[in-house]
Amino acid sequence: MGLRDIDNYPPQEPFSEIGVRYHIRTLELGAGVCGESFAYGDDPYQEVAVFSAPKPTGDVIAFMHGGGWTNGYKEWLAFMAPPLTAAGITFVSMGYRLAPAVIWPAGVEDAAAGIKWVHANIAAHGGDRERIFVGGHSAGGHQATWLAVRDDWQQAAGVPEDVIRGVLPVSGVYDFTEAGGMPARPRFLGDKVANDRDASPIHNIANTPPFLMTWGDADFPHLITQAGAMADALRAAGAAVETCCLYNCDHLGASYACGDVAAPWLSNVKEWVEKIRD
C-alpha cells in the first residue's frame, strides 16, 4: 500500500510547540512524494515506507524519525527521499512504537525488526541487503546508533552481525546518564534507573561500523556536546568516524537539511557511501 494517512494512526501524546512546527513543515516538504508501506509487526506504527530509486546502485539508507520517543510518523521523512533516490539510493523510513504506550527497550526492538524486514525484502526494491546504512534524526539517531554499536541483537533477529554497513545519526542522543547533560529524563526510559545507561550508545560500544555524525551549529547544546563525546568514544574503540556540522541549522533545521540538495549533508552522504562501497 502507499503511505499511511496520518489520521489512521492511533493517537500520540500531544505535540510540543516545536513538535507542531516540525510536523507541519515535514508534511509540507514531503507532499506528493510517493512510497510503499509494509508492515513488520501488528501495530500500525510497526511499518516501513520504501522509496525506490529509478536507477538503483544497491545502496540502502534506512532512517528513523525523531519526536522525543513519544511522537512521530514514518511519513515525516518522505521529504528526504527524492534527492537520495535520484542518486540511486533506496530510501526506507522506519516507524516504531512510541512512549508512553511502550517503554525501553521496545523502540529499539522495533527498529531491529524493521532492519530484519529490510534485510529480507529490500532486494525486491532495488536494494542490496549487504549495503544497508542506518540513520535517524534525534530520537531516531539514538536508536540507529544503539543498534549499530551493540552486538547482541543480530542473532535473535536473524541478520548478520555486520548487517549495518554504516551509521548516519543526525542530532542524535547518545548519553542518558548524568554526564550527558539531558535537560529532562525522557519518558521512554521508564522507572528503572539502570535503563539510563543501558539505553546510552556511548556506554555500549561493542561494534564499530563507520559513522557519519551530523548536527546543526545551532542545535541543542547538550546534543552538540554529546556528539563530540560519542565521536571520540567511537574513534577510541577503533571506528572510522566522519563529522558534518550544518551551519545556520538548529535542531529542526538539521533534519530539513537532509532533504535539501543545496545543503552539504546530501553530498557528504553520497561521497561517504561511495567510499565504503569501494
C-alpha positions in Angstrom: 0.0 0.0 0.0 1.0 3.6 -0.3 1.9 5.9 2.6 -0.5 5.7 5.6 -2.9 8.6 6.2 -1.7 10.3 9.4 -5.3 10.3 10.7 -5.3 6.5 10.6 -2.7 6.1 13.3 -3.6 5.6 16.9 -3.4 8.8 19.0 0.0 10.1 20.2 1.0 12.3 23.1 0.1 16.0 22.4 2.9 17.7 20.4 5.1 20.3 21.9 5.3 23.7 20.2 8.5 22.6 18.4 6.8 19.3 17.5 3.8 21.1 15.9 6.2 23.2 13.8 8.1 20.2 12.7 5.0 18.1 12.0 3.6 20.8 9.7 6.8 21.5 7.9 7.8 17.9 7.2 4.4 17.1 5.8 4.7 20.2 3.6 8.1 19.2 2.3 7.0 15.7 1.6 3.7 16.5 -0.1 3.3 14.5 -3.3 6.3 12.1 -2.6 5.1 8.5 -3.1 6.3 5.4 -1.3 5.1 2.0 -0.4 4.3 0.9 3.1 5.0 -2.5 4.5 4.3 -4.0 8.0 6.9 -5.7 10.0 4.5 -6.2 13.0 0.9 -5.9 14.0 0.9 -2.4 15.3 0.3 0.4 12.8 3.5 2.1 13.9 5.4 -1.1 13.1 5.8 -0.2 9.4 8.4 0.8 6.9 8.0 3.1 3.9 10.1 2.2 0.9 11.1 4.8 -1.7 12.7 3.0 -4.7 15.5 4.5 -6.8 14.9 4.7 -10.6 18.4 3.5 -11.2 19.5 1.8 -8.0 23.1 1.4 -7.0 22.1 -1.2 -4.4 22.8 1.2 -1.5 20.1 1.4 1.1 19.5 4.1 3.8 17.1 3.0 6.5 16.2 6.1 8.6 14.2 6.7 11.7 12.2 9.8 12.6 12.7 11.9 15.8 10.0 13.1 18.1 11.3 12.6 21.6 10.3 8.9 21.6 6.7 10.0 22.1 5.8 11.4 18.7 6.5 10.9 15.1 5.4 9.1 11.9 7.4 7.4 9.2 5.7 9.7 6.7 7.5 12.7 8.2 10.7 11.6 6.4 9.2 11.3 2.8 10.9 14.7 2.0 14.3 13.0 2.3 13.6 10.5 -0.4 13.7 12.4 -3.8 17.4 13.5 -3.7 18.5 10.2 -2.3 16.6 8.1 -4.8 17.8 10.4 -7.6 21.4 9.4 -6.5 20.4 5.7 -6.8 20.0 5.1 -3.1 16.9 3.1 -2.0 15.4 5.0 1.0 13.5 3.4 3.8 11.7 5.4 6.5 11.2 3.1 9.6 8.4 3.6 12.1 8.4 2.3 15.6 6.0 2.2 18.6 6.1 5.2 20.9 6.1 6.0 24.6 4.3 6.0 26.9 2.4 3.2 25.3 5.7 1.3 25.3 9.0 1.9 27.1 12.6 0.9 26.8 13.7 -1.3 25.0 10.5 -1.6 22.8 11.7 1.1 20.4 15.0 -0.5 19.5 13.3 -3.9 19.4 11.0 -2.4 16.7 13.9 -0.9 14.9 15.7 -4.2 14.9 12.6 -5.9 13.5 12.5 -3.1 10.8 16.1 -3.8 9.9 15.3 -7.5 9.7 12.4 -6.7 7.2 14.8 -4.5 5.1 17.4 -7.2 5.0 14.9 -9.9 4.0 12.9 -7.8 1.4 14.9 -4.9 0.1 16.2 -6.8 -3.0 12.7 -6.6 -4.4 13.0 -2.8 -4.4 16.5 -2.4 -5.9 18.5 -2.6 -2.7 21.4 -4.8 -1.8 20.9 -6.4 1.6 24.7 -6.3 2.2 24.7 -2.5 1.7 22.3 -1.3 4.4 23.1 2.0 6.1 21.1 3.0 9.1 20.4 6.5 10.5 17.9 8.7 12.1 17.2 12.2 13.4 17.2 13.0 17.2 15.4 10.0 18.9 15.8 8.1 15.6 19.5 8.8 15.6 19.7 7.4 19.1 18.1 4.2 18.1 20.1 3.8 14.9 23.4 4.3 16.9 22.4 2.0 19.7 21.7 -0.9 17.3 24.9 -0.2 15.4 27.2 -0.4 18.4 25.6 -3.4 20.0 26.4 -7.0 19.1 23.7 -8.9 21.0 20.5 -8.4 18.9 21.5 -9.6 15.5 21.4 -13.3 16.1 17.9 -13.1 17.6 16.8 -11.0 14.7 18.2 -13.5 12.2 20.5 -11.0 10.5 24.3 -10.9 10.1 26.3 -9.2 12.8 27.6 -6.7 10.2 24.1 -6.1 8.7 24.7 -2.3 9.4 27.4 -1.2 6.9 27.5 2.4 8.3 25.6 4.8 10.5 24.3 8.3 9.8 22.8 9.8 13.0 21.7 13.4 12.7 21.4 15.4 16.0 21.3 12.1 17.9 21.2 11.4 21.6 24.0 9.2 22.9 24.1 9.5 26.7 21.2 9.4 29.2 23.3 9.3 32.3 24.0 12.5 34.3 27.2 13.0 32.2 25.0 13.5 29.1 23.5 16.8 30.3 20.0 16.0 29.3 17.6 18.8 30.5 15.0 16.1 31.4 14.9 12.4 31.6 12.9 11.0 28.6 9.8 9.2 29.5 10.6 6.2 27.3 13.2 5.1 29.8 10.5 4.1 32.3 11.1 3.9 36.0 14.3 1.7 36.1 17.4 3.9 36.7 19.5 1.2 35.1 17.8 1.9 31.7 19.7 5.3 31.6 23.0 3.5 31.0 21.6 0.6 29.1 20.0 2.9 26.5 23.1 5.1 26.1 25.1 4.2 23.0 28.2 5.8 24.4 28.2 3.2 27.2 27.5 0.2 25.0 30.1 0.2 22.2 30.9 -3.3 21.1 30.6 -3.0 17.3 32.3 -0.2 15.4 30.9 0.3 11.9 31.8 3.5 10.1 29.9 6.6 11.2 29.0 9.9 9.6 27.8 12.0 12.5 25.9 15.2 11.9 24.5 18.1 13.9 23.5 21.7 13.5 25.7 24.5 14.7 22.7 26.0 16.5 21.5 22.6 17.7 20.6 21.9 21.4 23.9 22.5 23.2 23.8 19.2 25.1 23.4 17.3 21.8 26.5 19.1 20.3 28.5 18.1 23.3 27.2 14.5 23.2 28.1 14.2 19.5 31.7 15.2 20.2 32.0 12.8 23.1 30.4 10.0 21.1 32.7 10.6 18.1 35.7 10.5 20.5 34.5 7.3 22.1 33.9 5.6 18.7 37.4 6.6 17.5 38.9 5.3 20.7 37.2 2.0 20.1 38.6 1.8 16.5 35.7 3.1 14.4 36.2 5.3 11.3 34.2 8.5 12.1 33.5 11.5 10.0 31.5 14.5 11.1 29.4 17.1 9.5 28.3 20.3 11.1 25.4 22.0 9.4 25.8 25.8 9.6 22.8 28.0 10.3 20.8 25.0 11.4 19.1 24.4 14.7 17.7 21.0 15.8 14.8 21.1 13.2 16.9 22.7 10.5 19.4 19.8 10.7 16.6 17.5 9.8 15.3 19.7 7.0 18.8 19.9 5.6 18.7 16.1 5.0 16.4 16.7 2.1 17.9 19.9 0.8 20.0 19.5 -2.3 21.8 22.8 -1.5 22.9 21.6 1.9 26.1 19.7 2.5 24.6 16.6 4.1 23.5 15.0 0.9 26.8 15.4 -0.9 28.7 14.2 2.2 26.4 11.1 2.4 26.9 10.2 -1.3 30.7 10.5 -1.0 30.8 8.6 2.3 28.6 5.8 0.9 30.7 5.5 -2.2 33.9 5.4 -0.1 32.5 2.5 1.9 31.4 0.8 -1.3 35.0 0.9 -2.6 
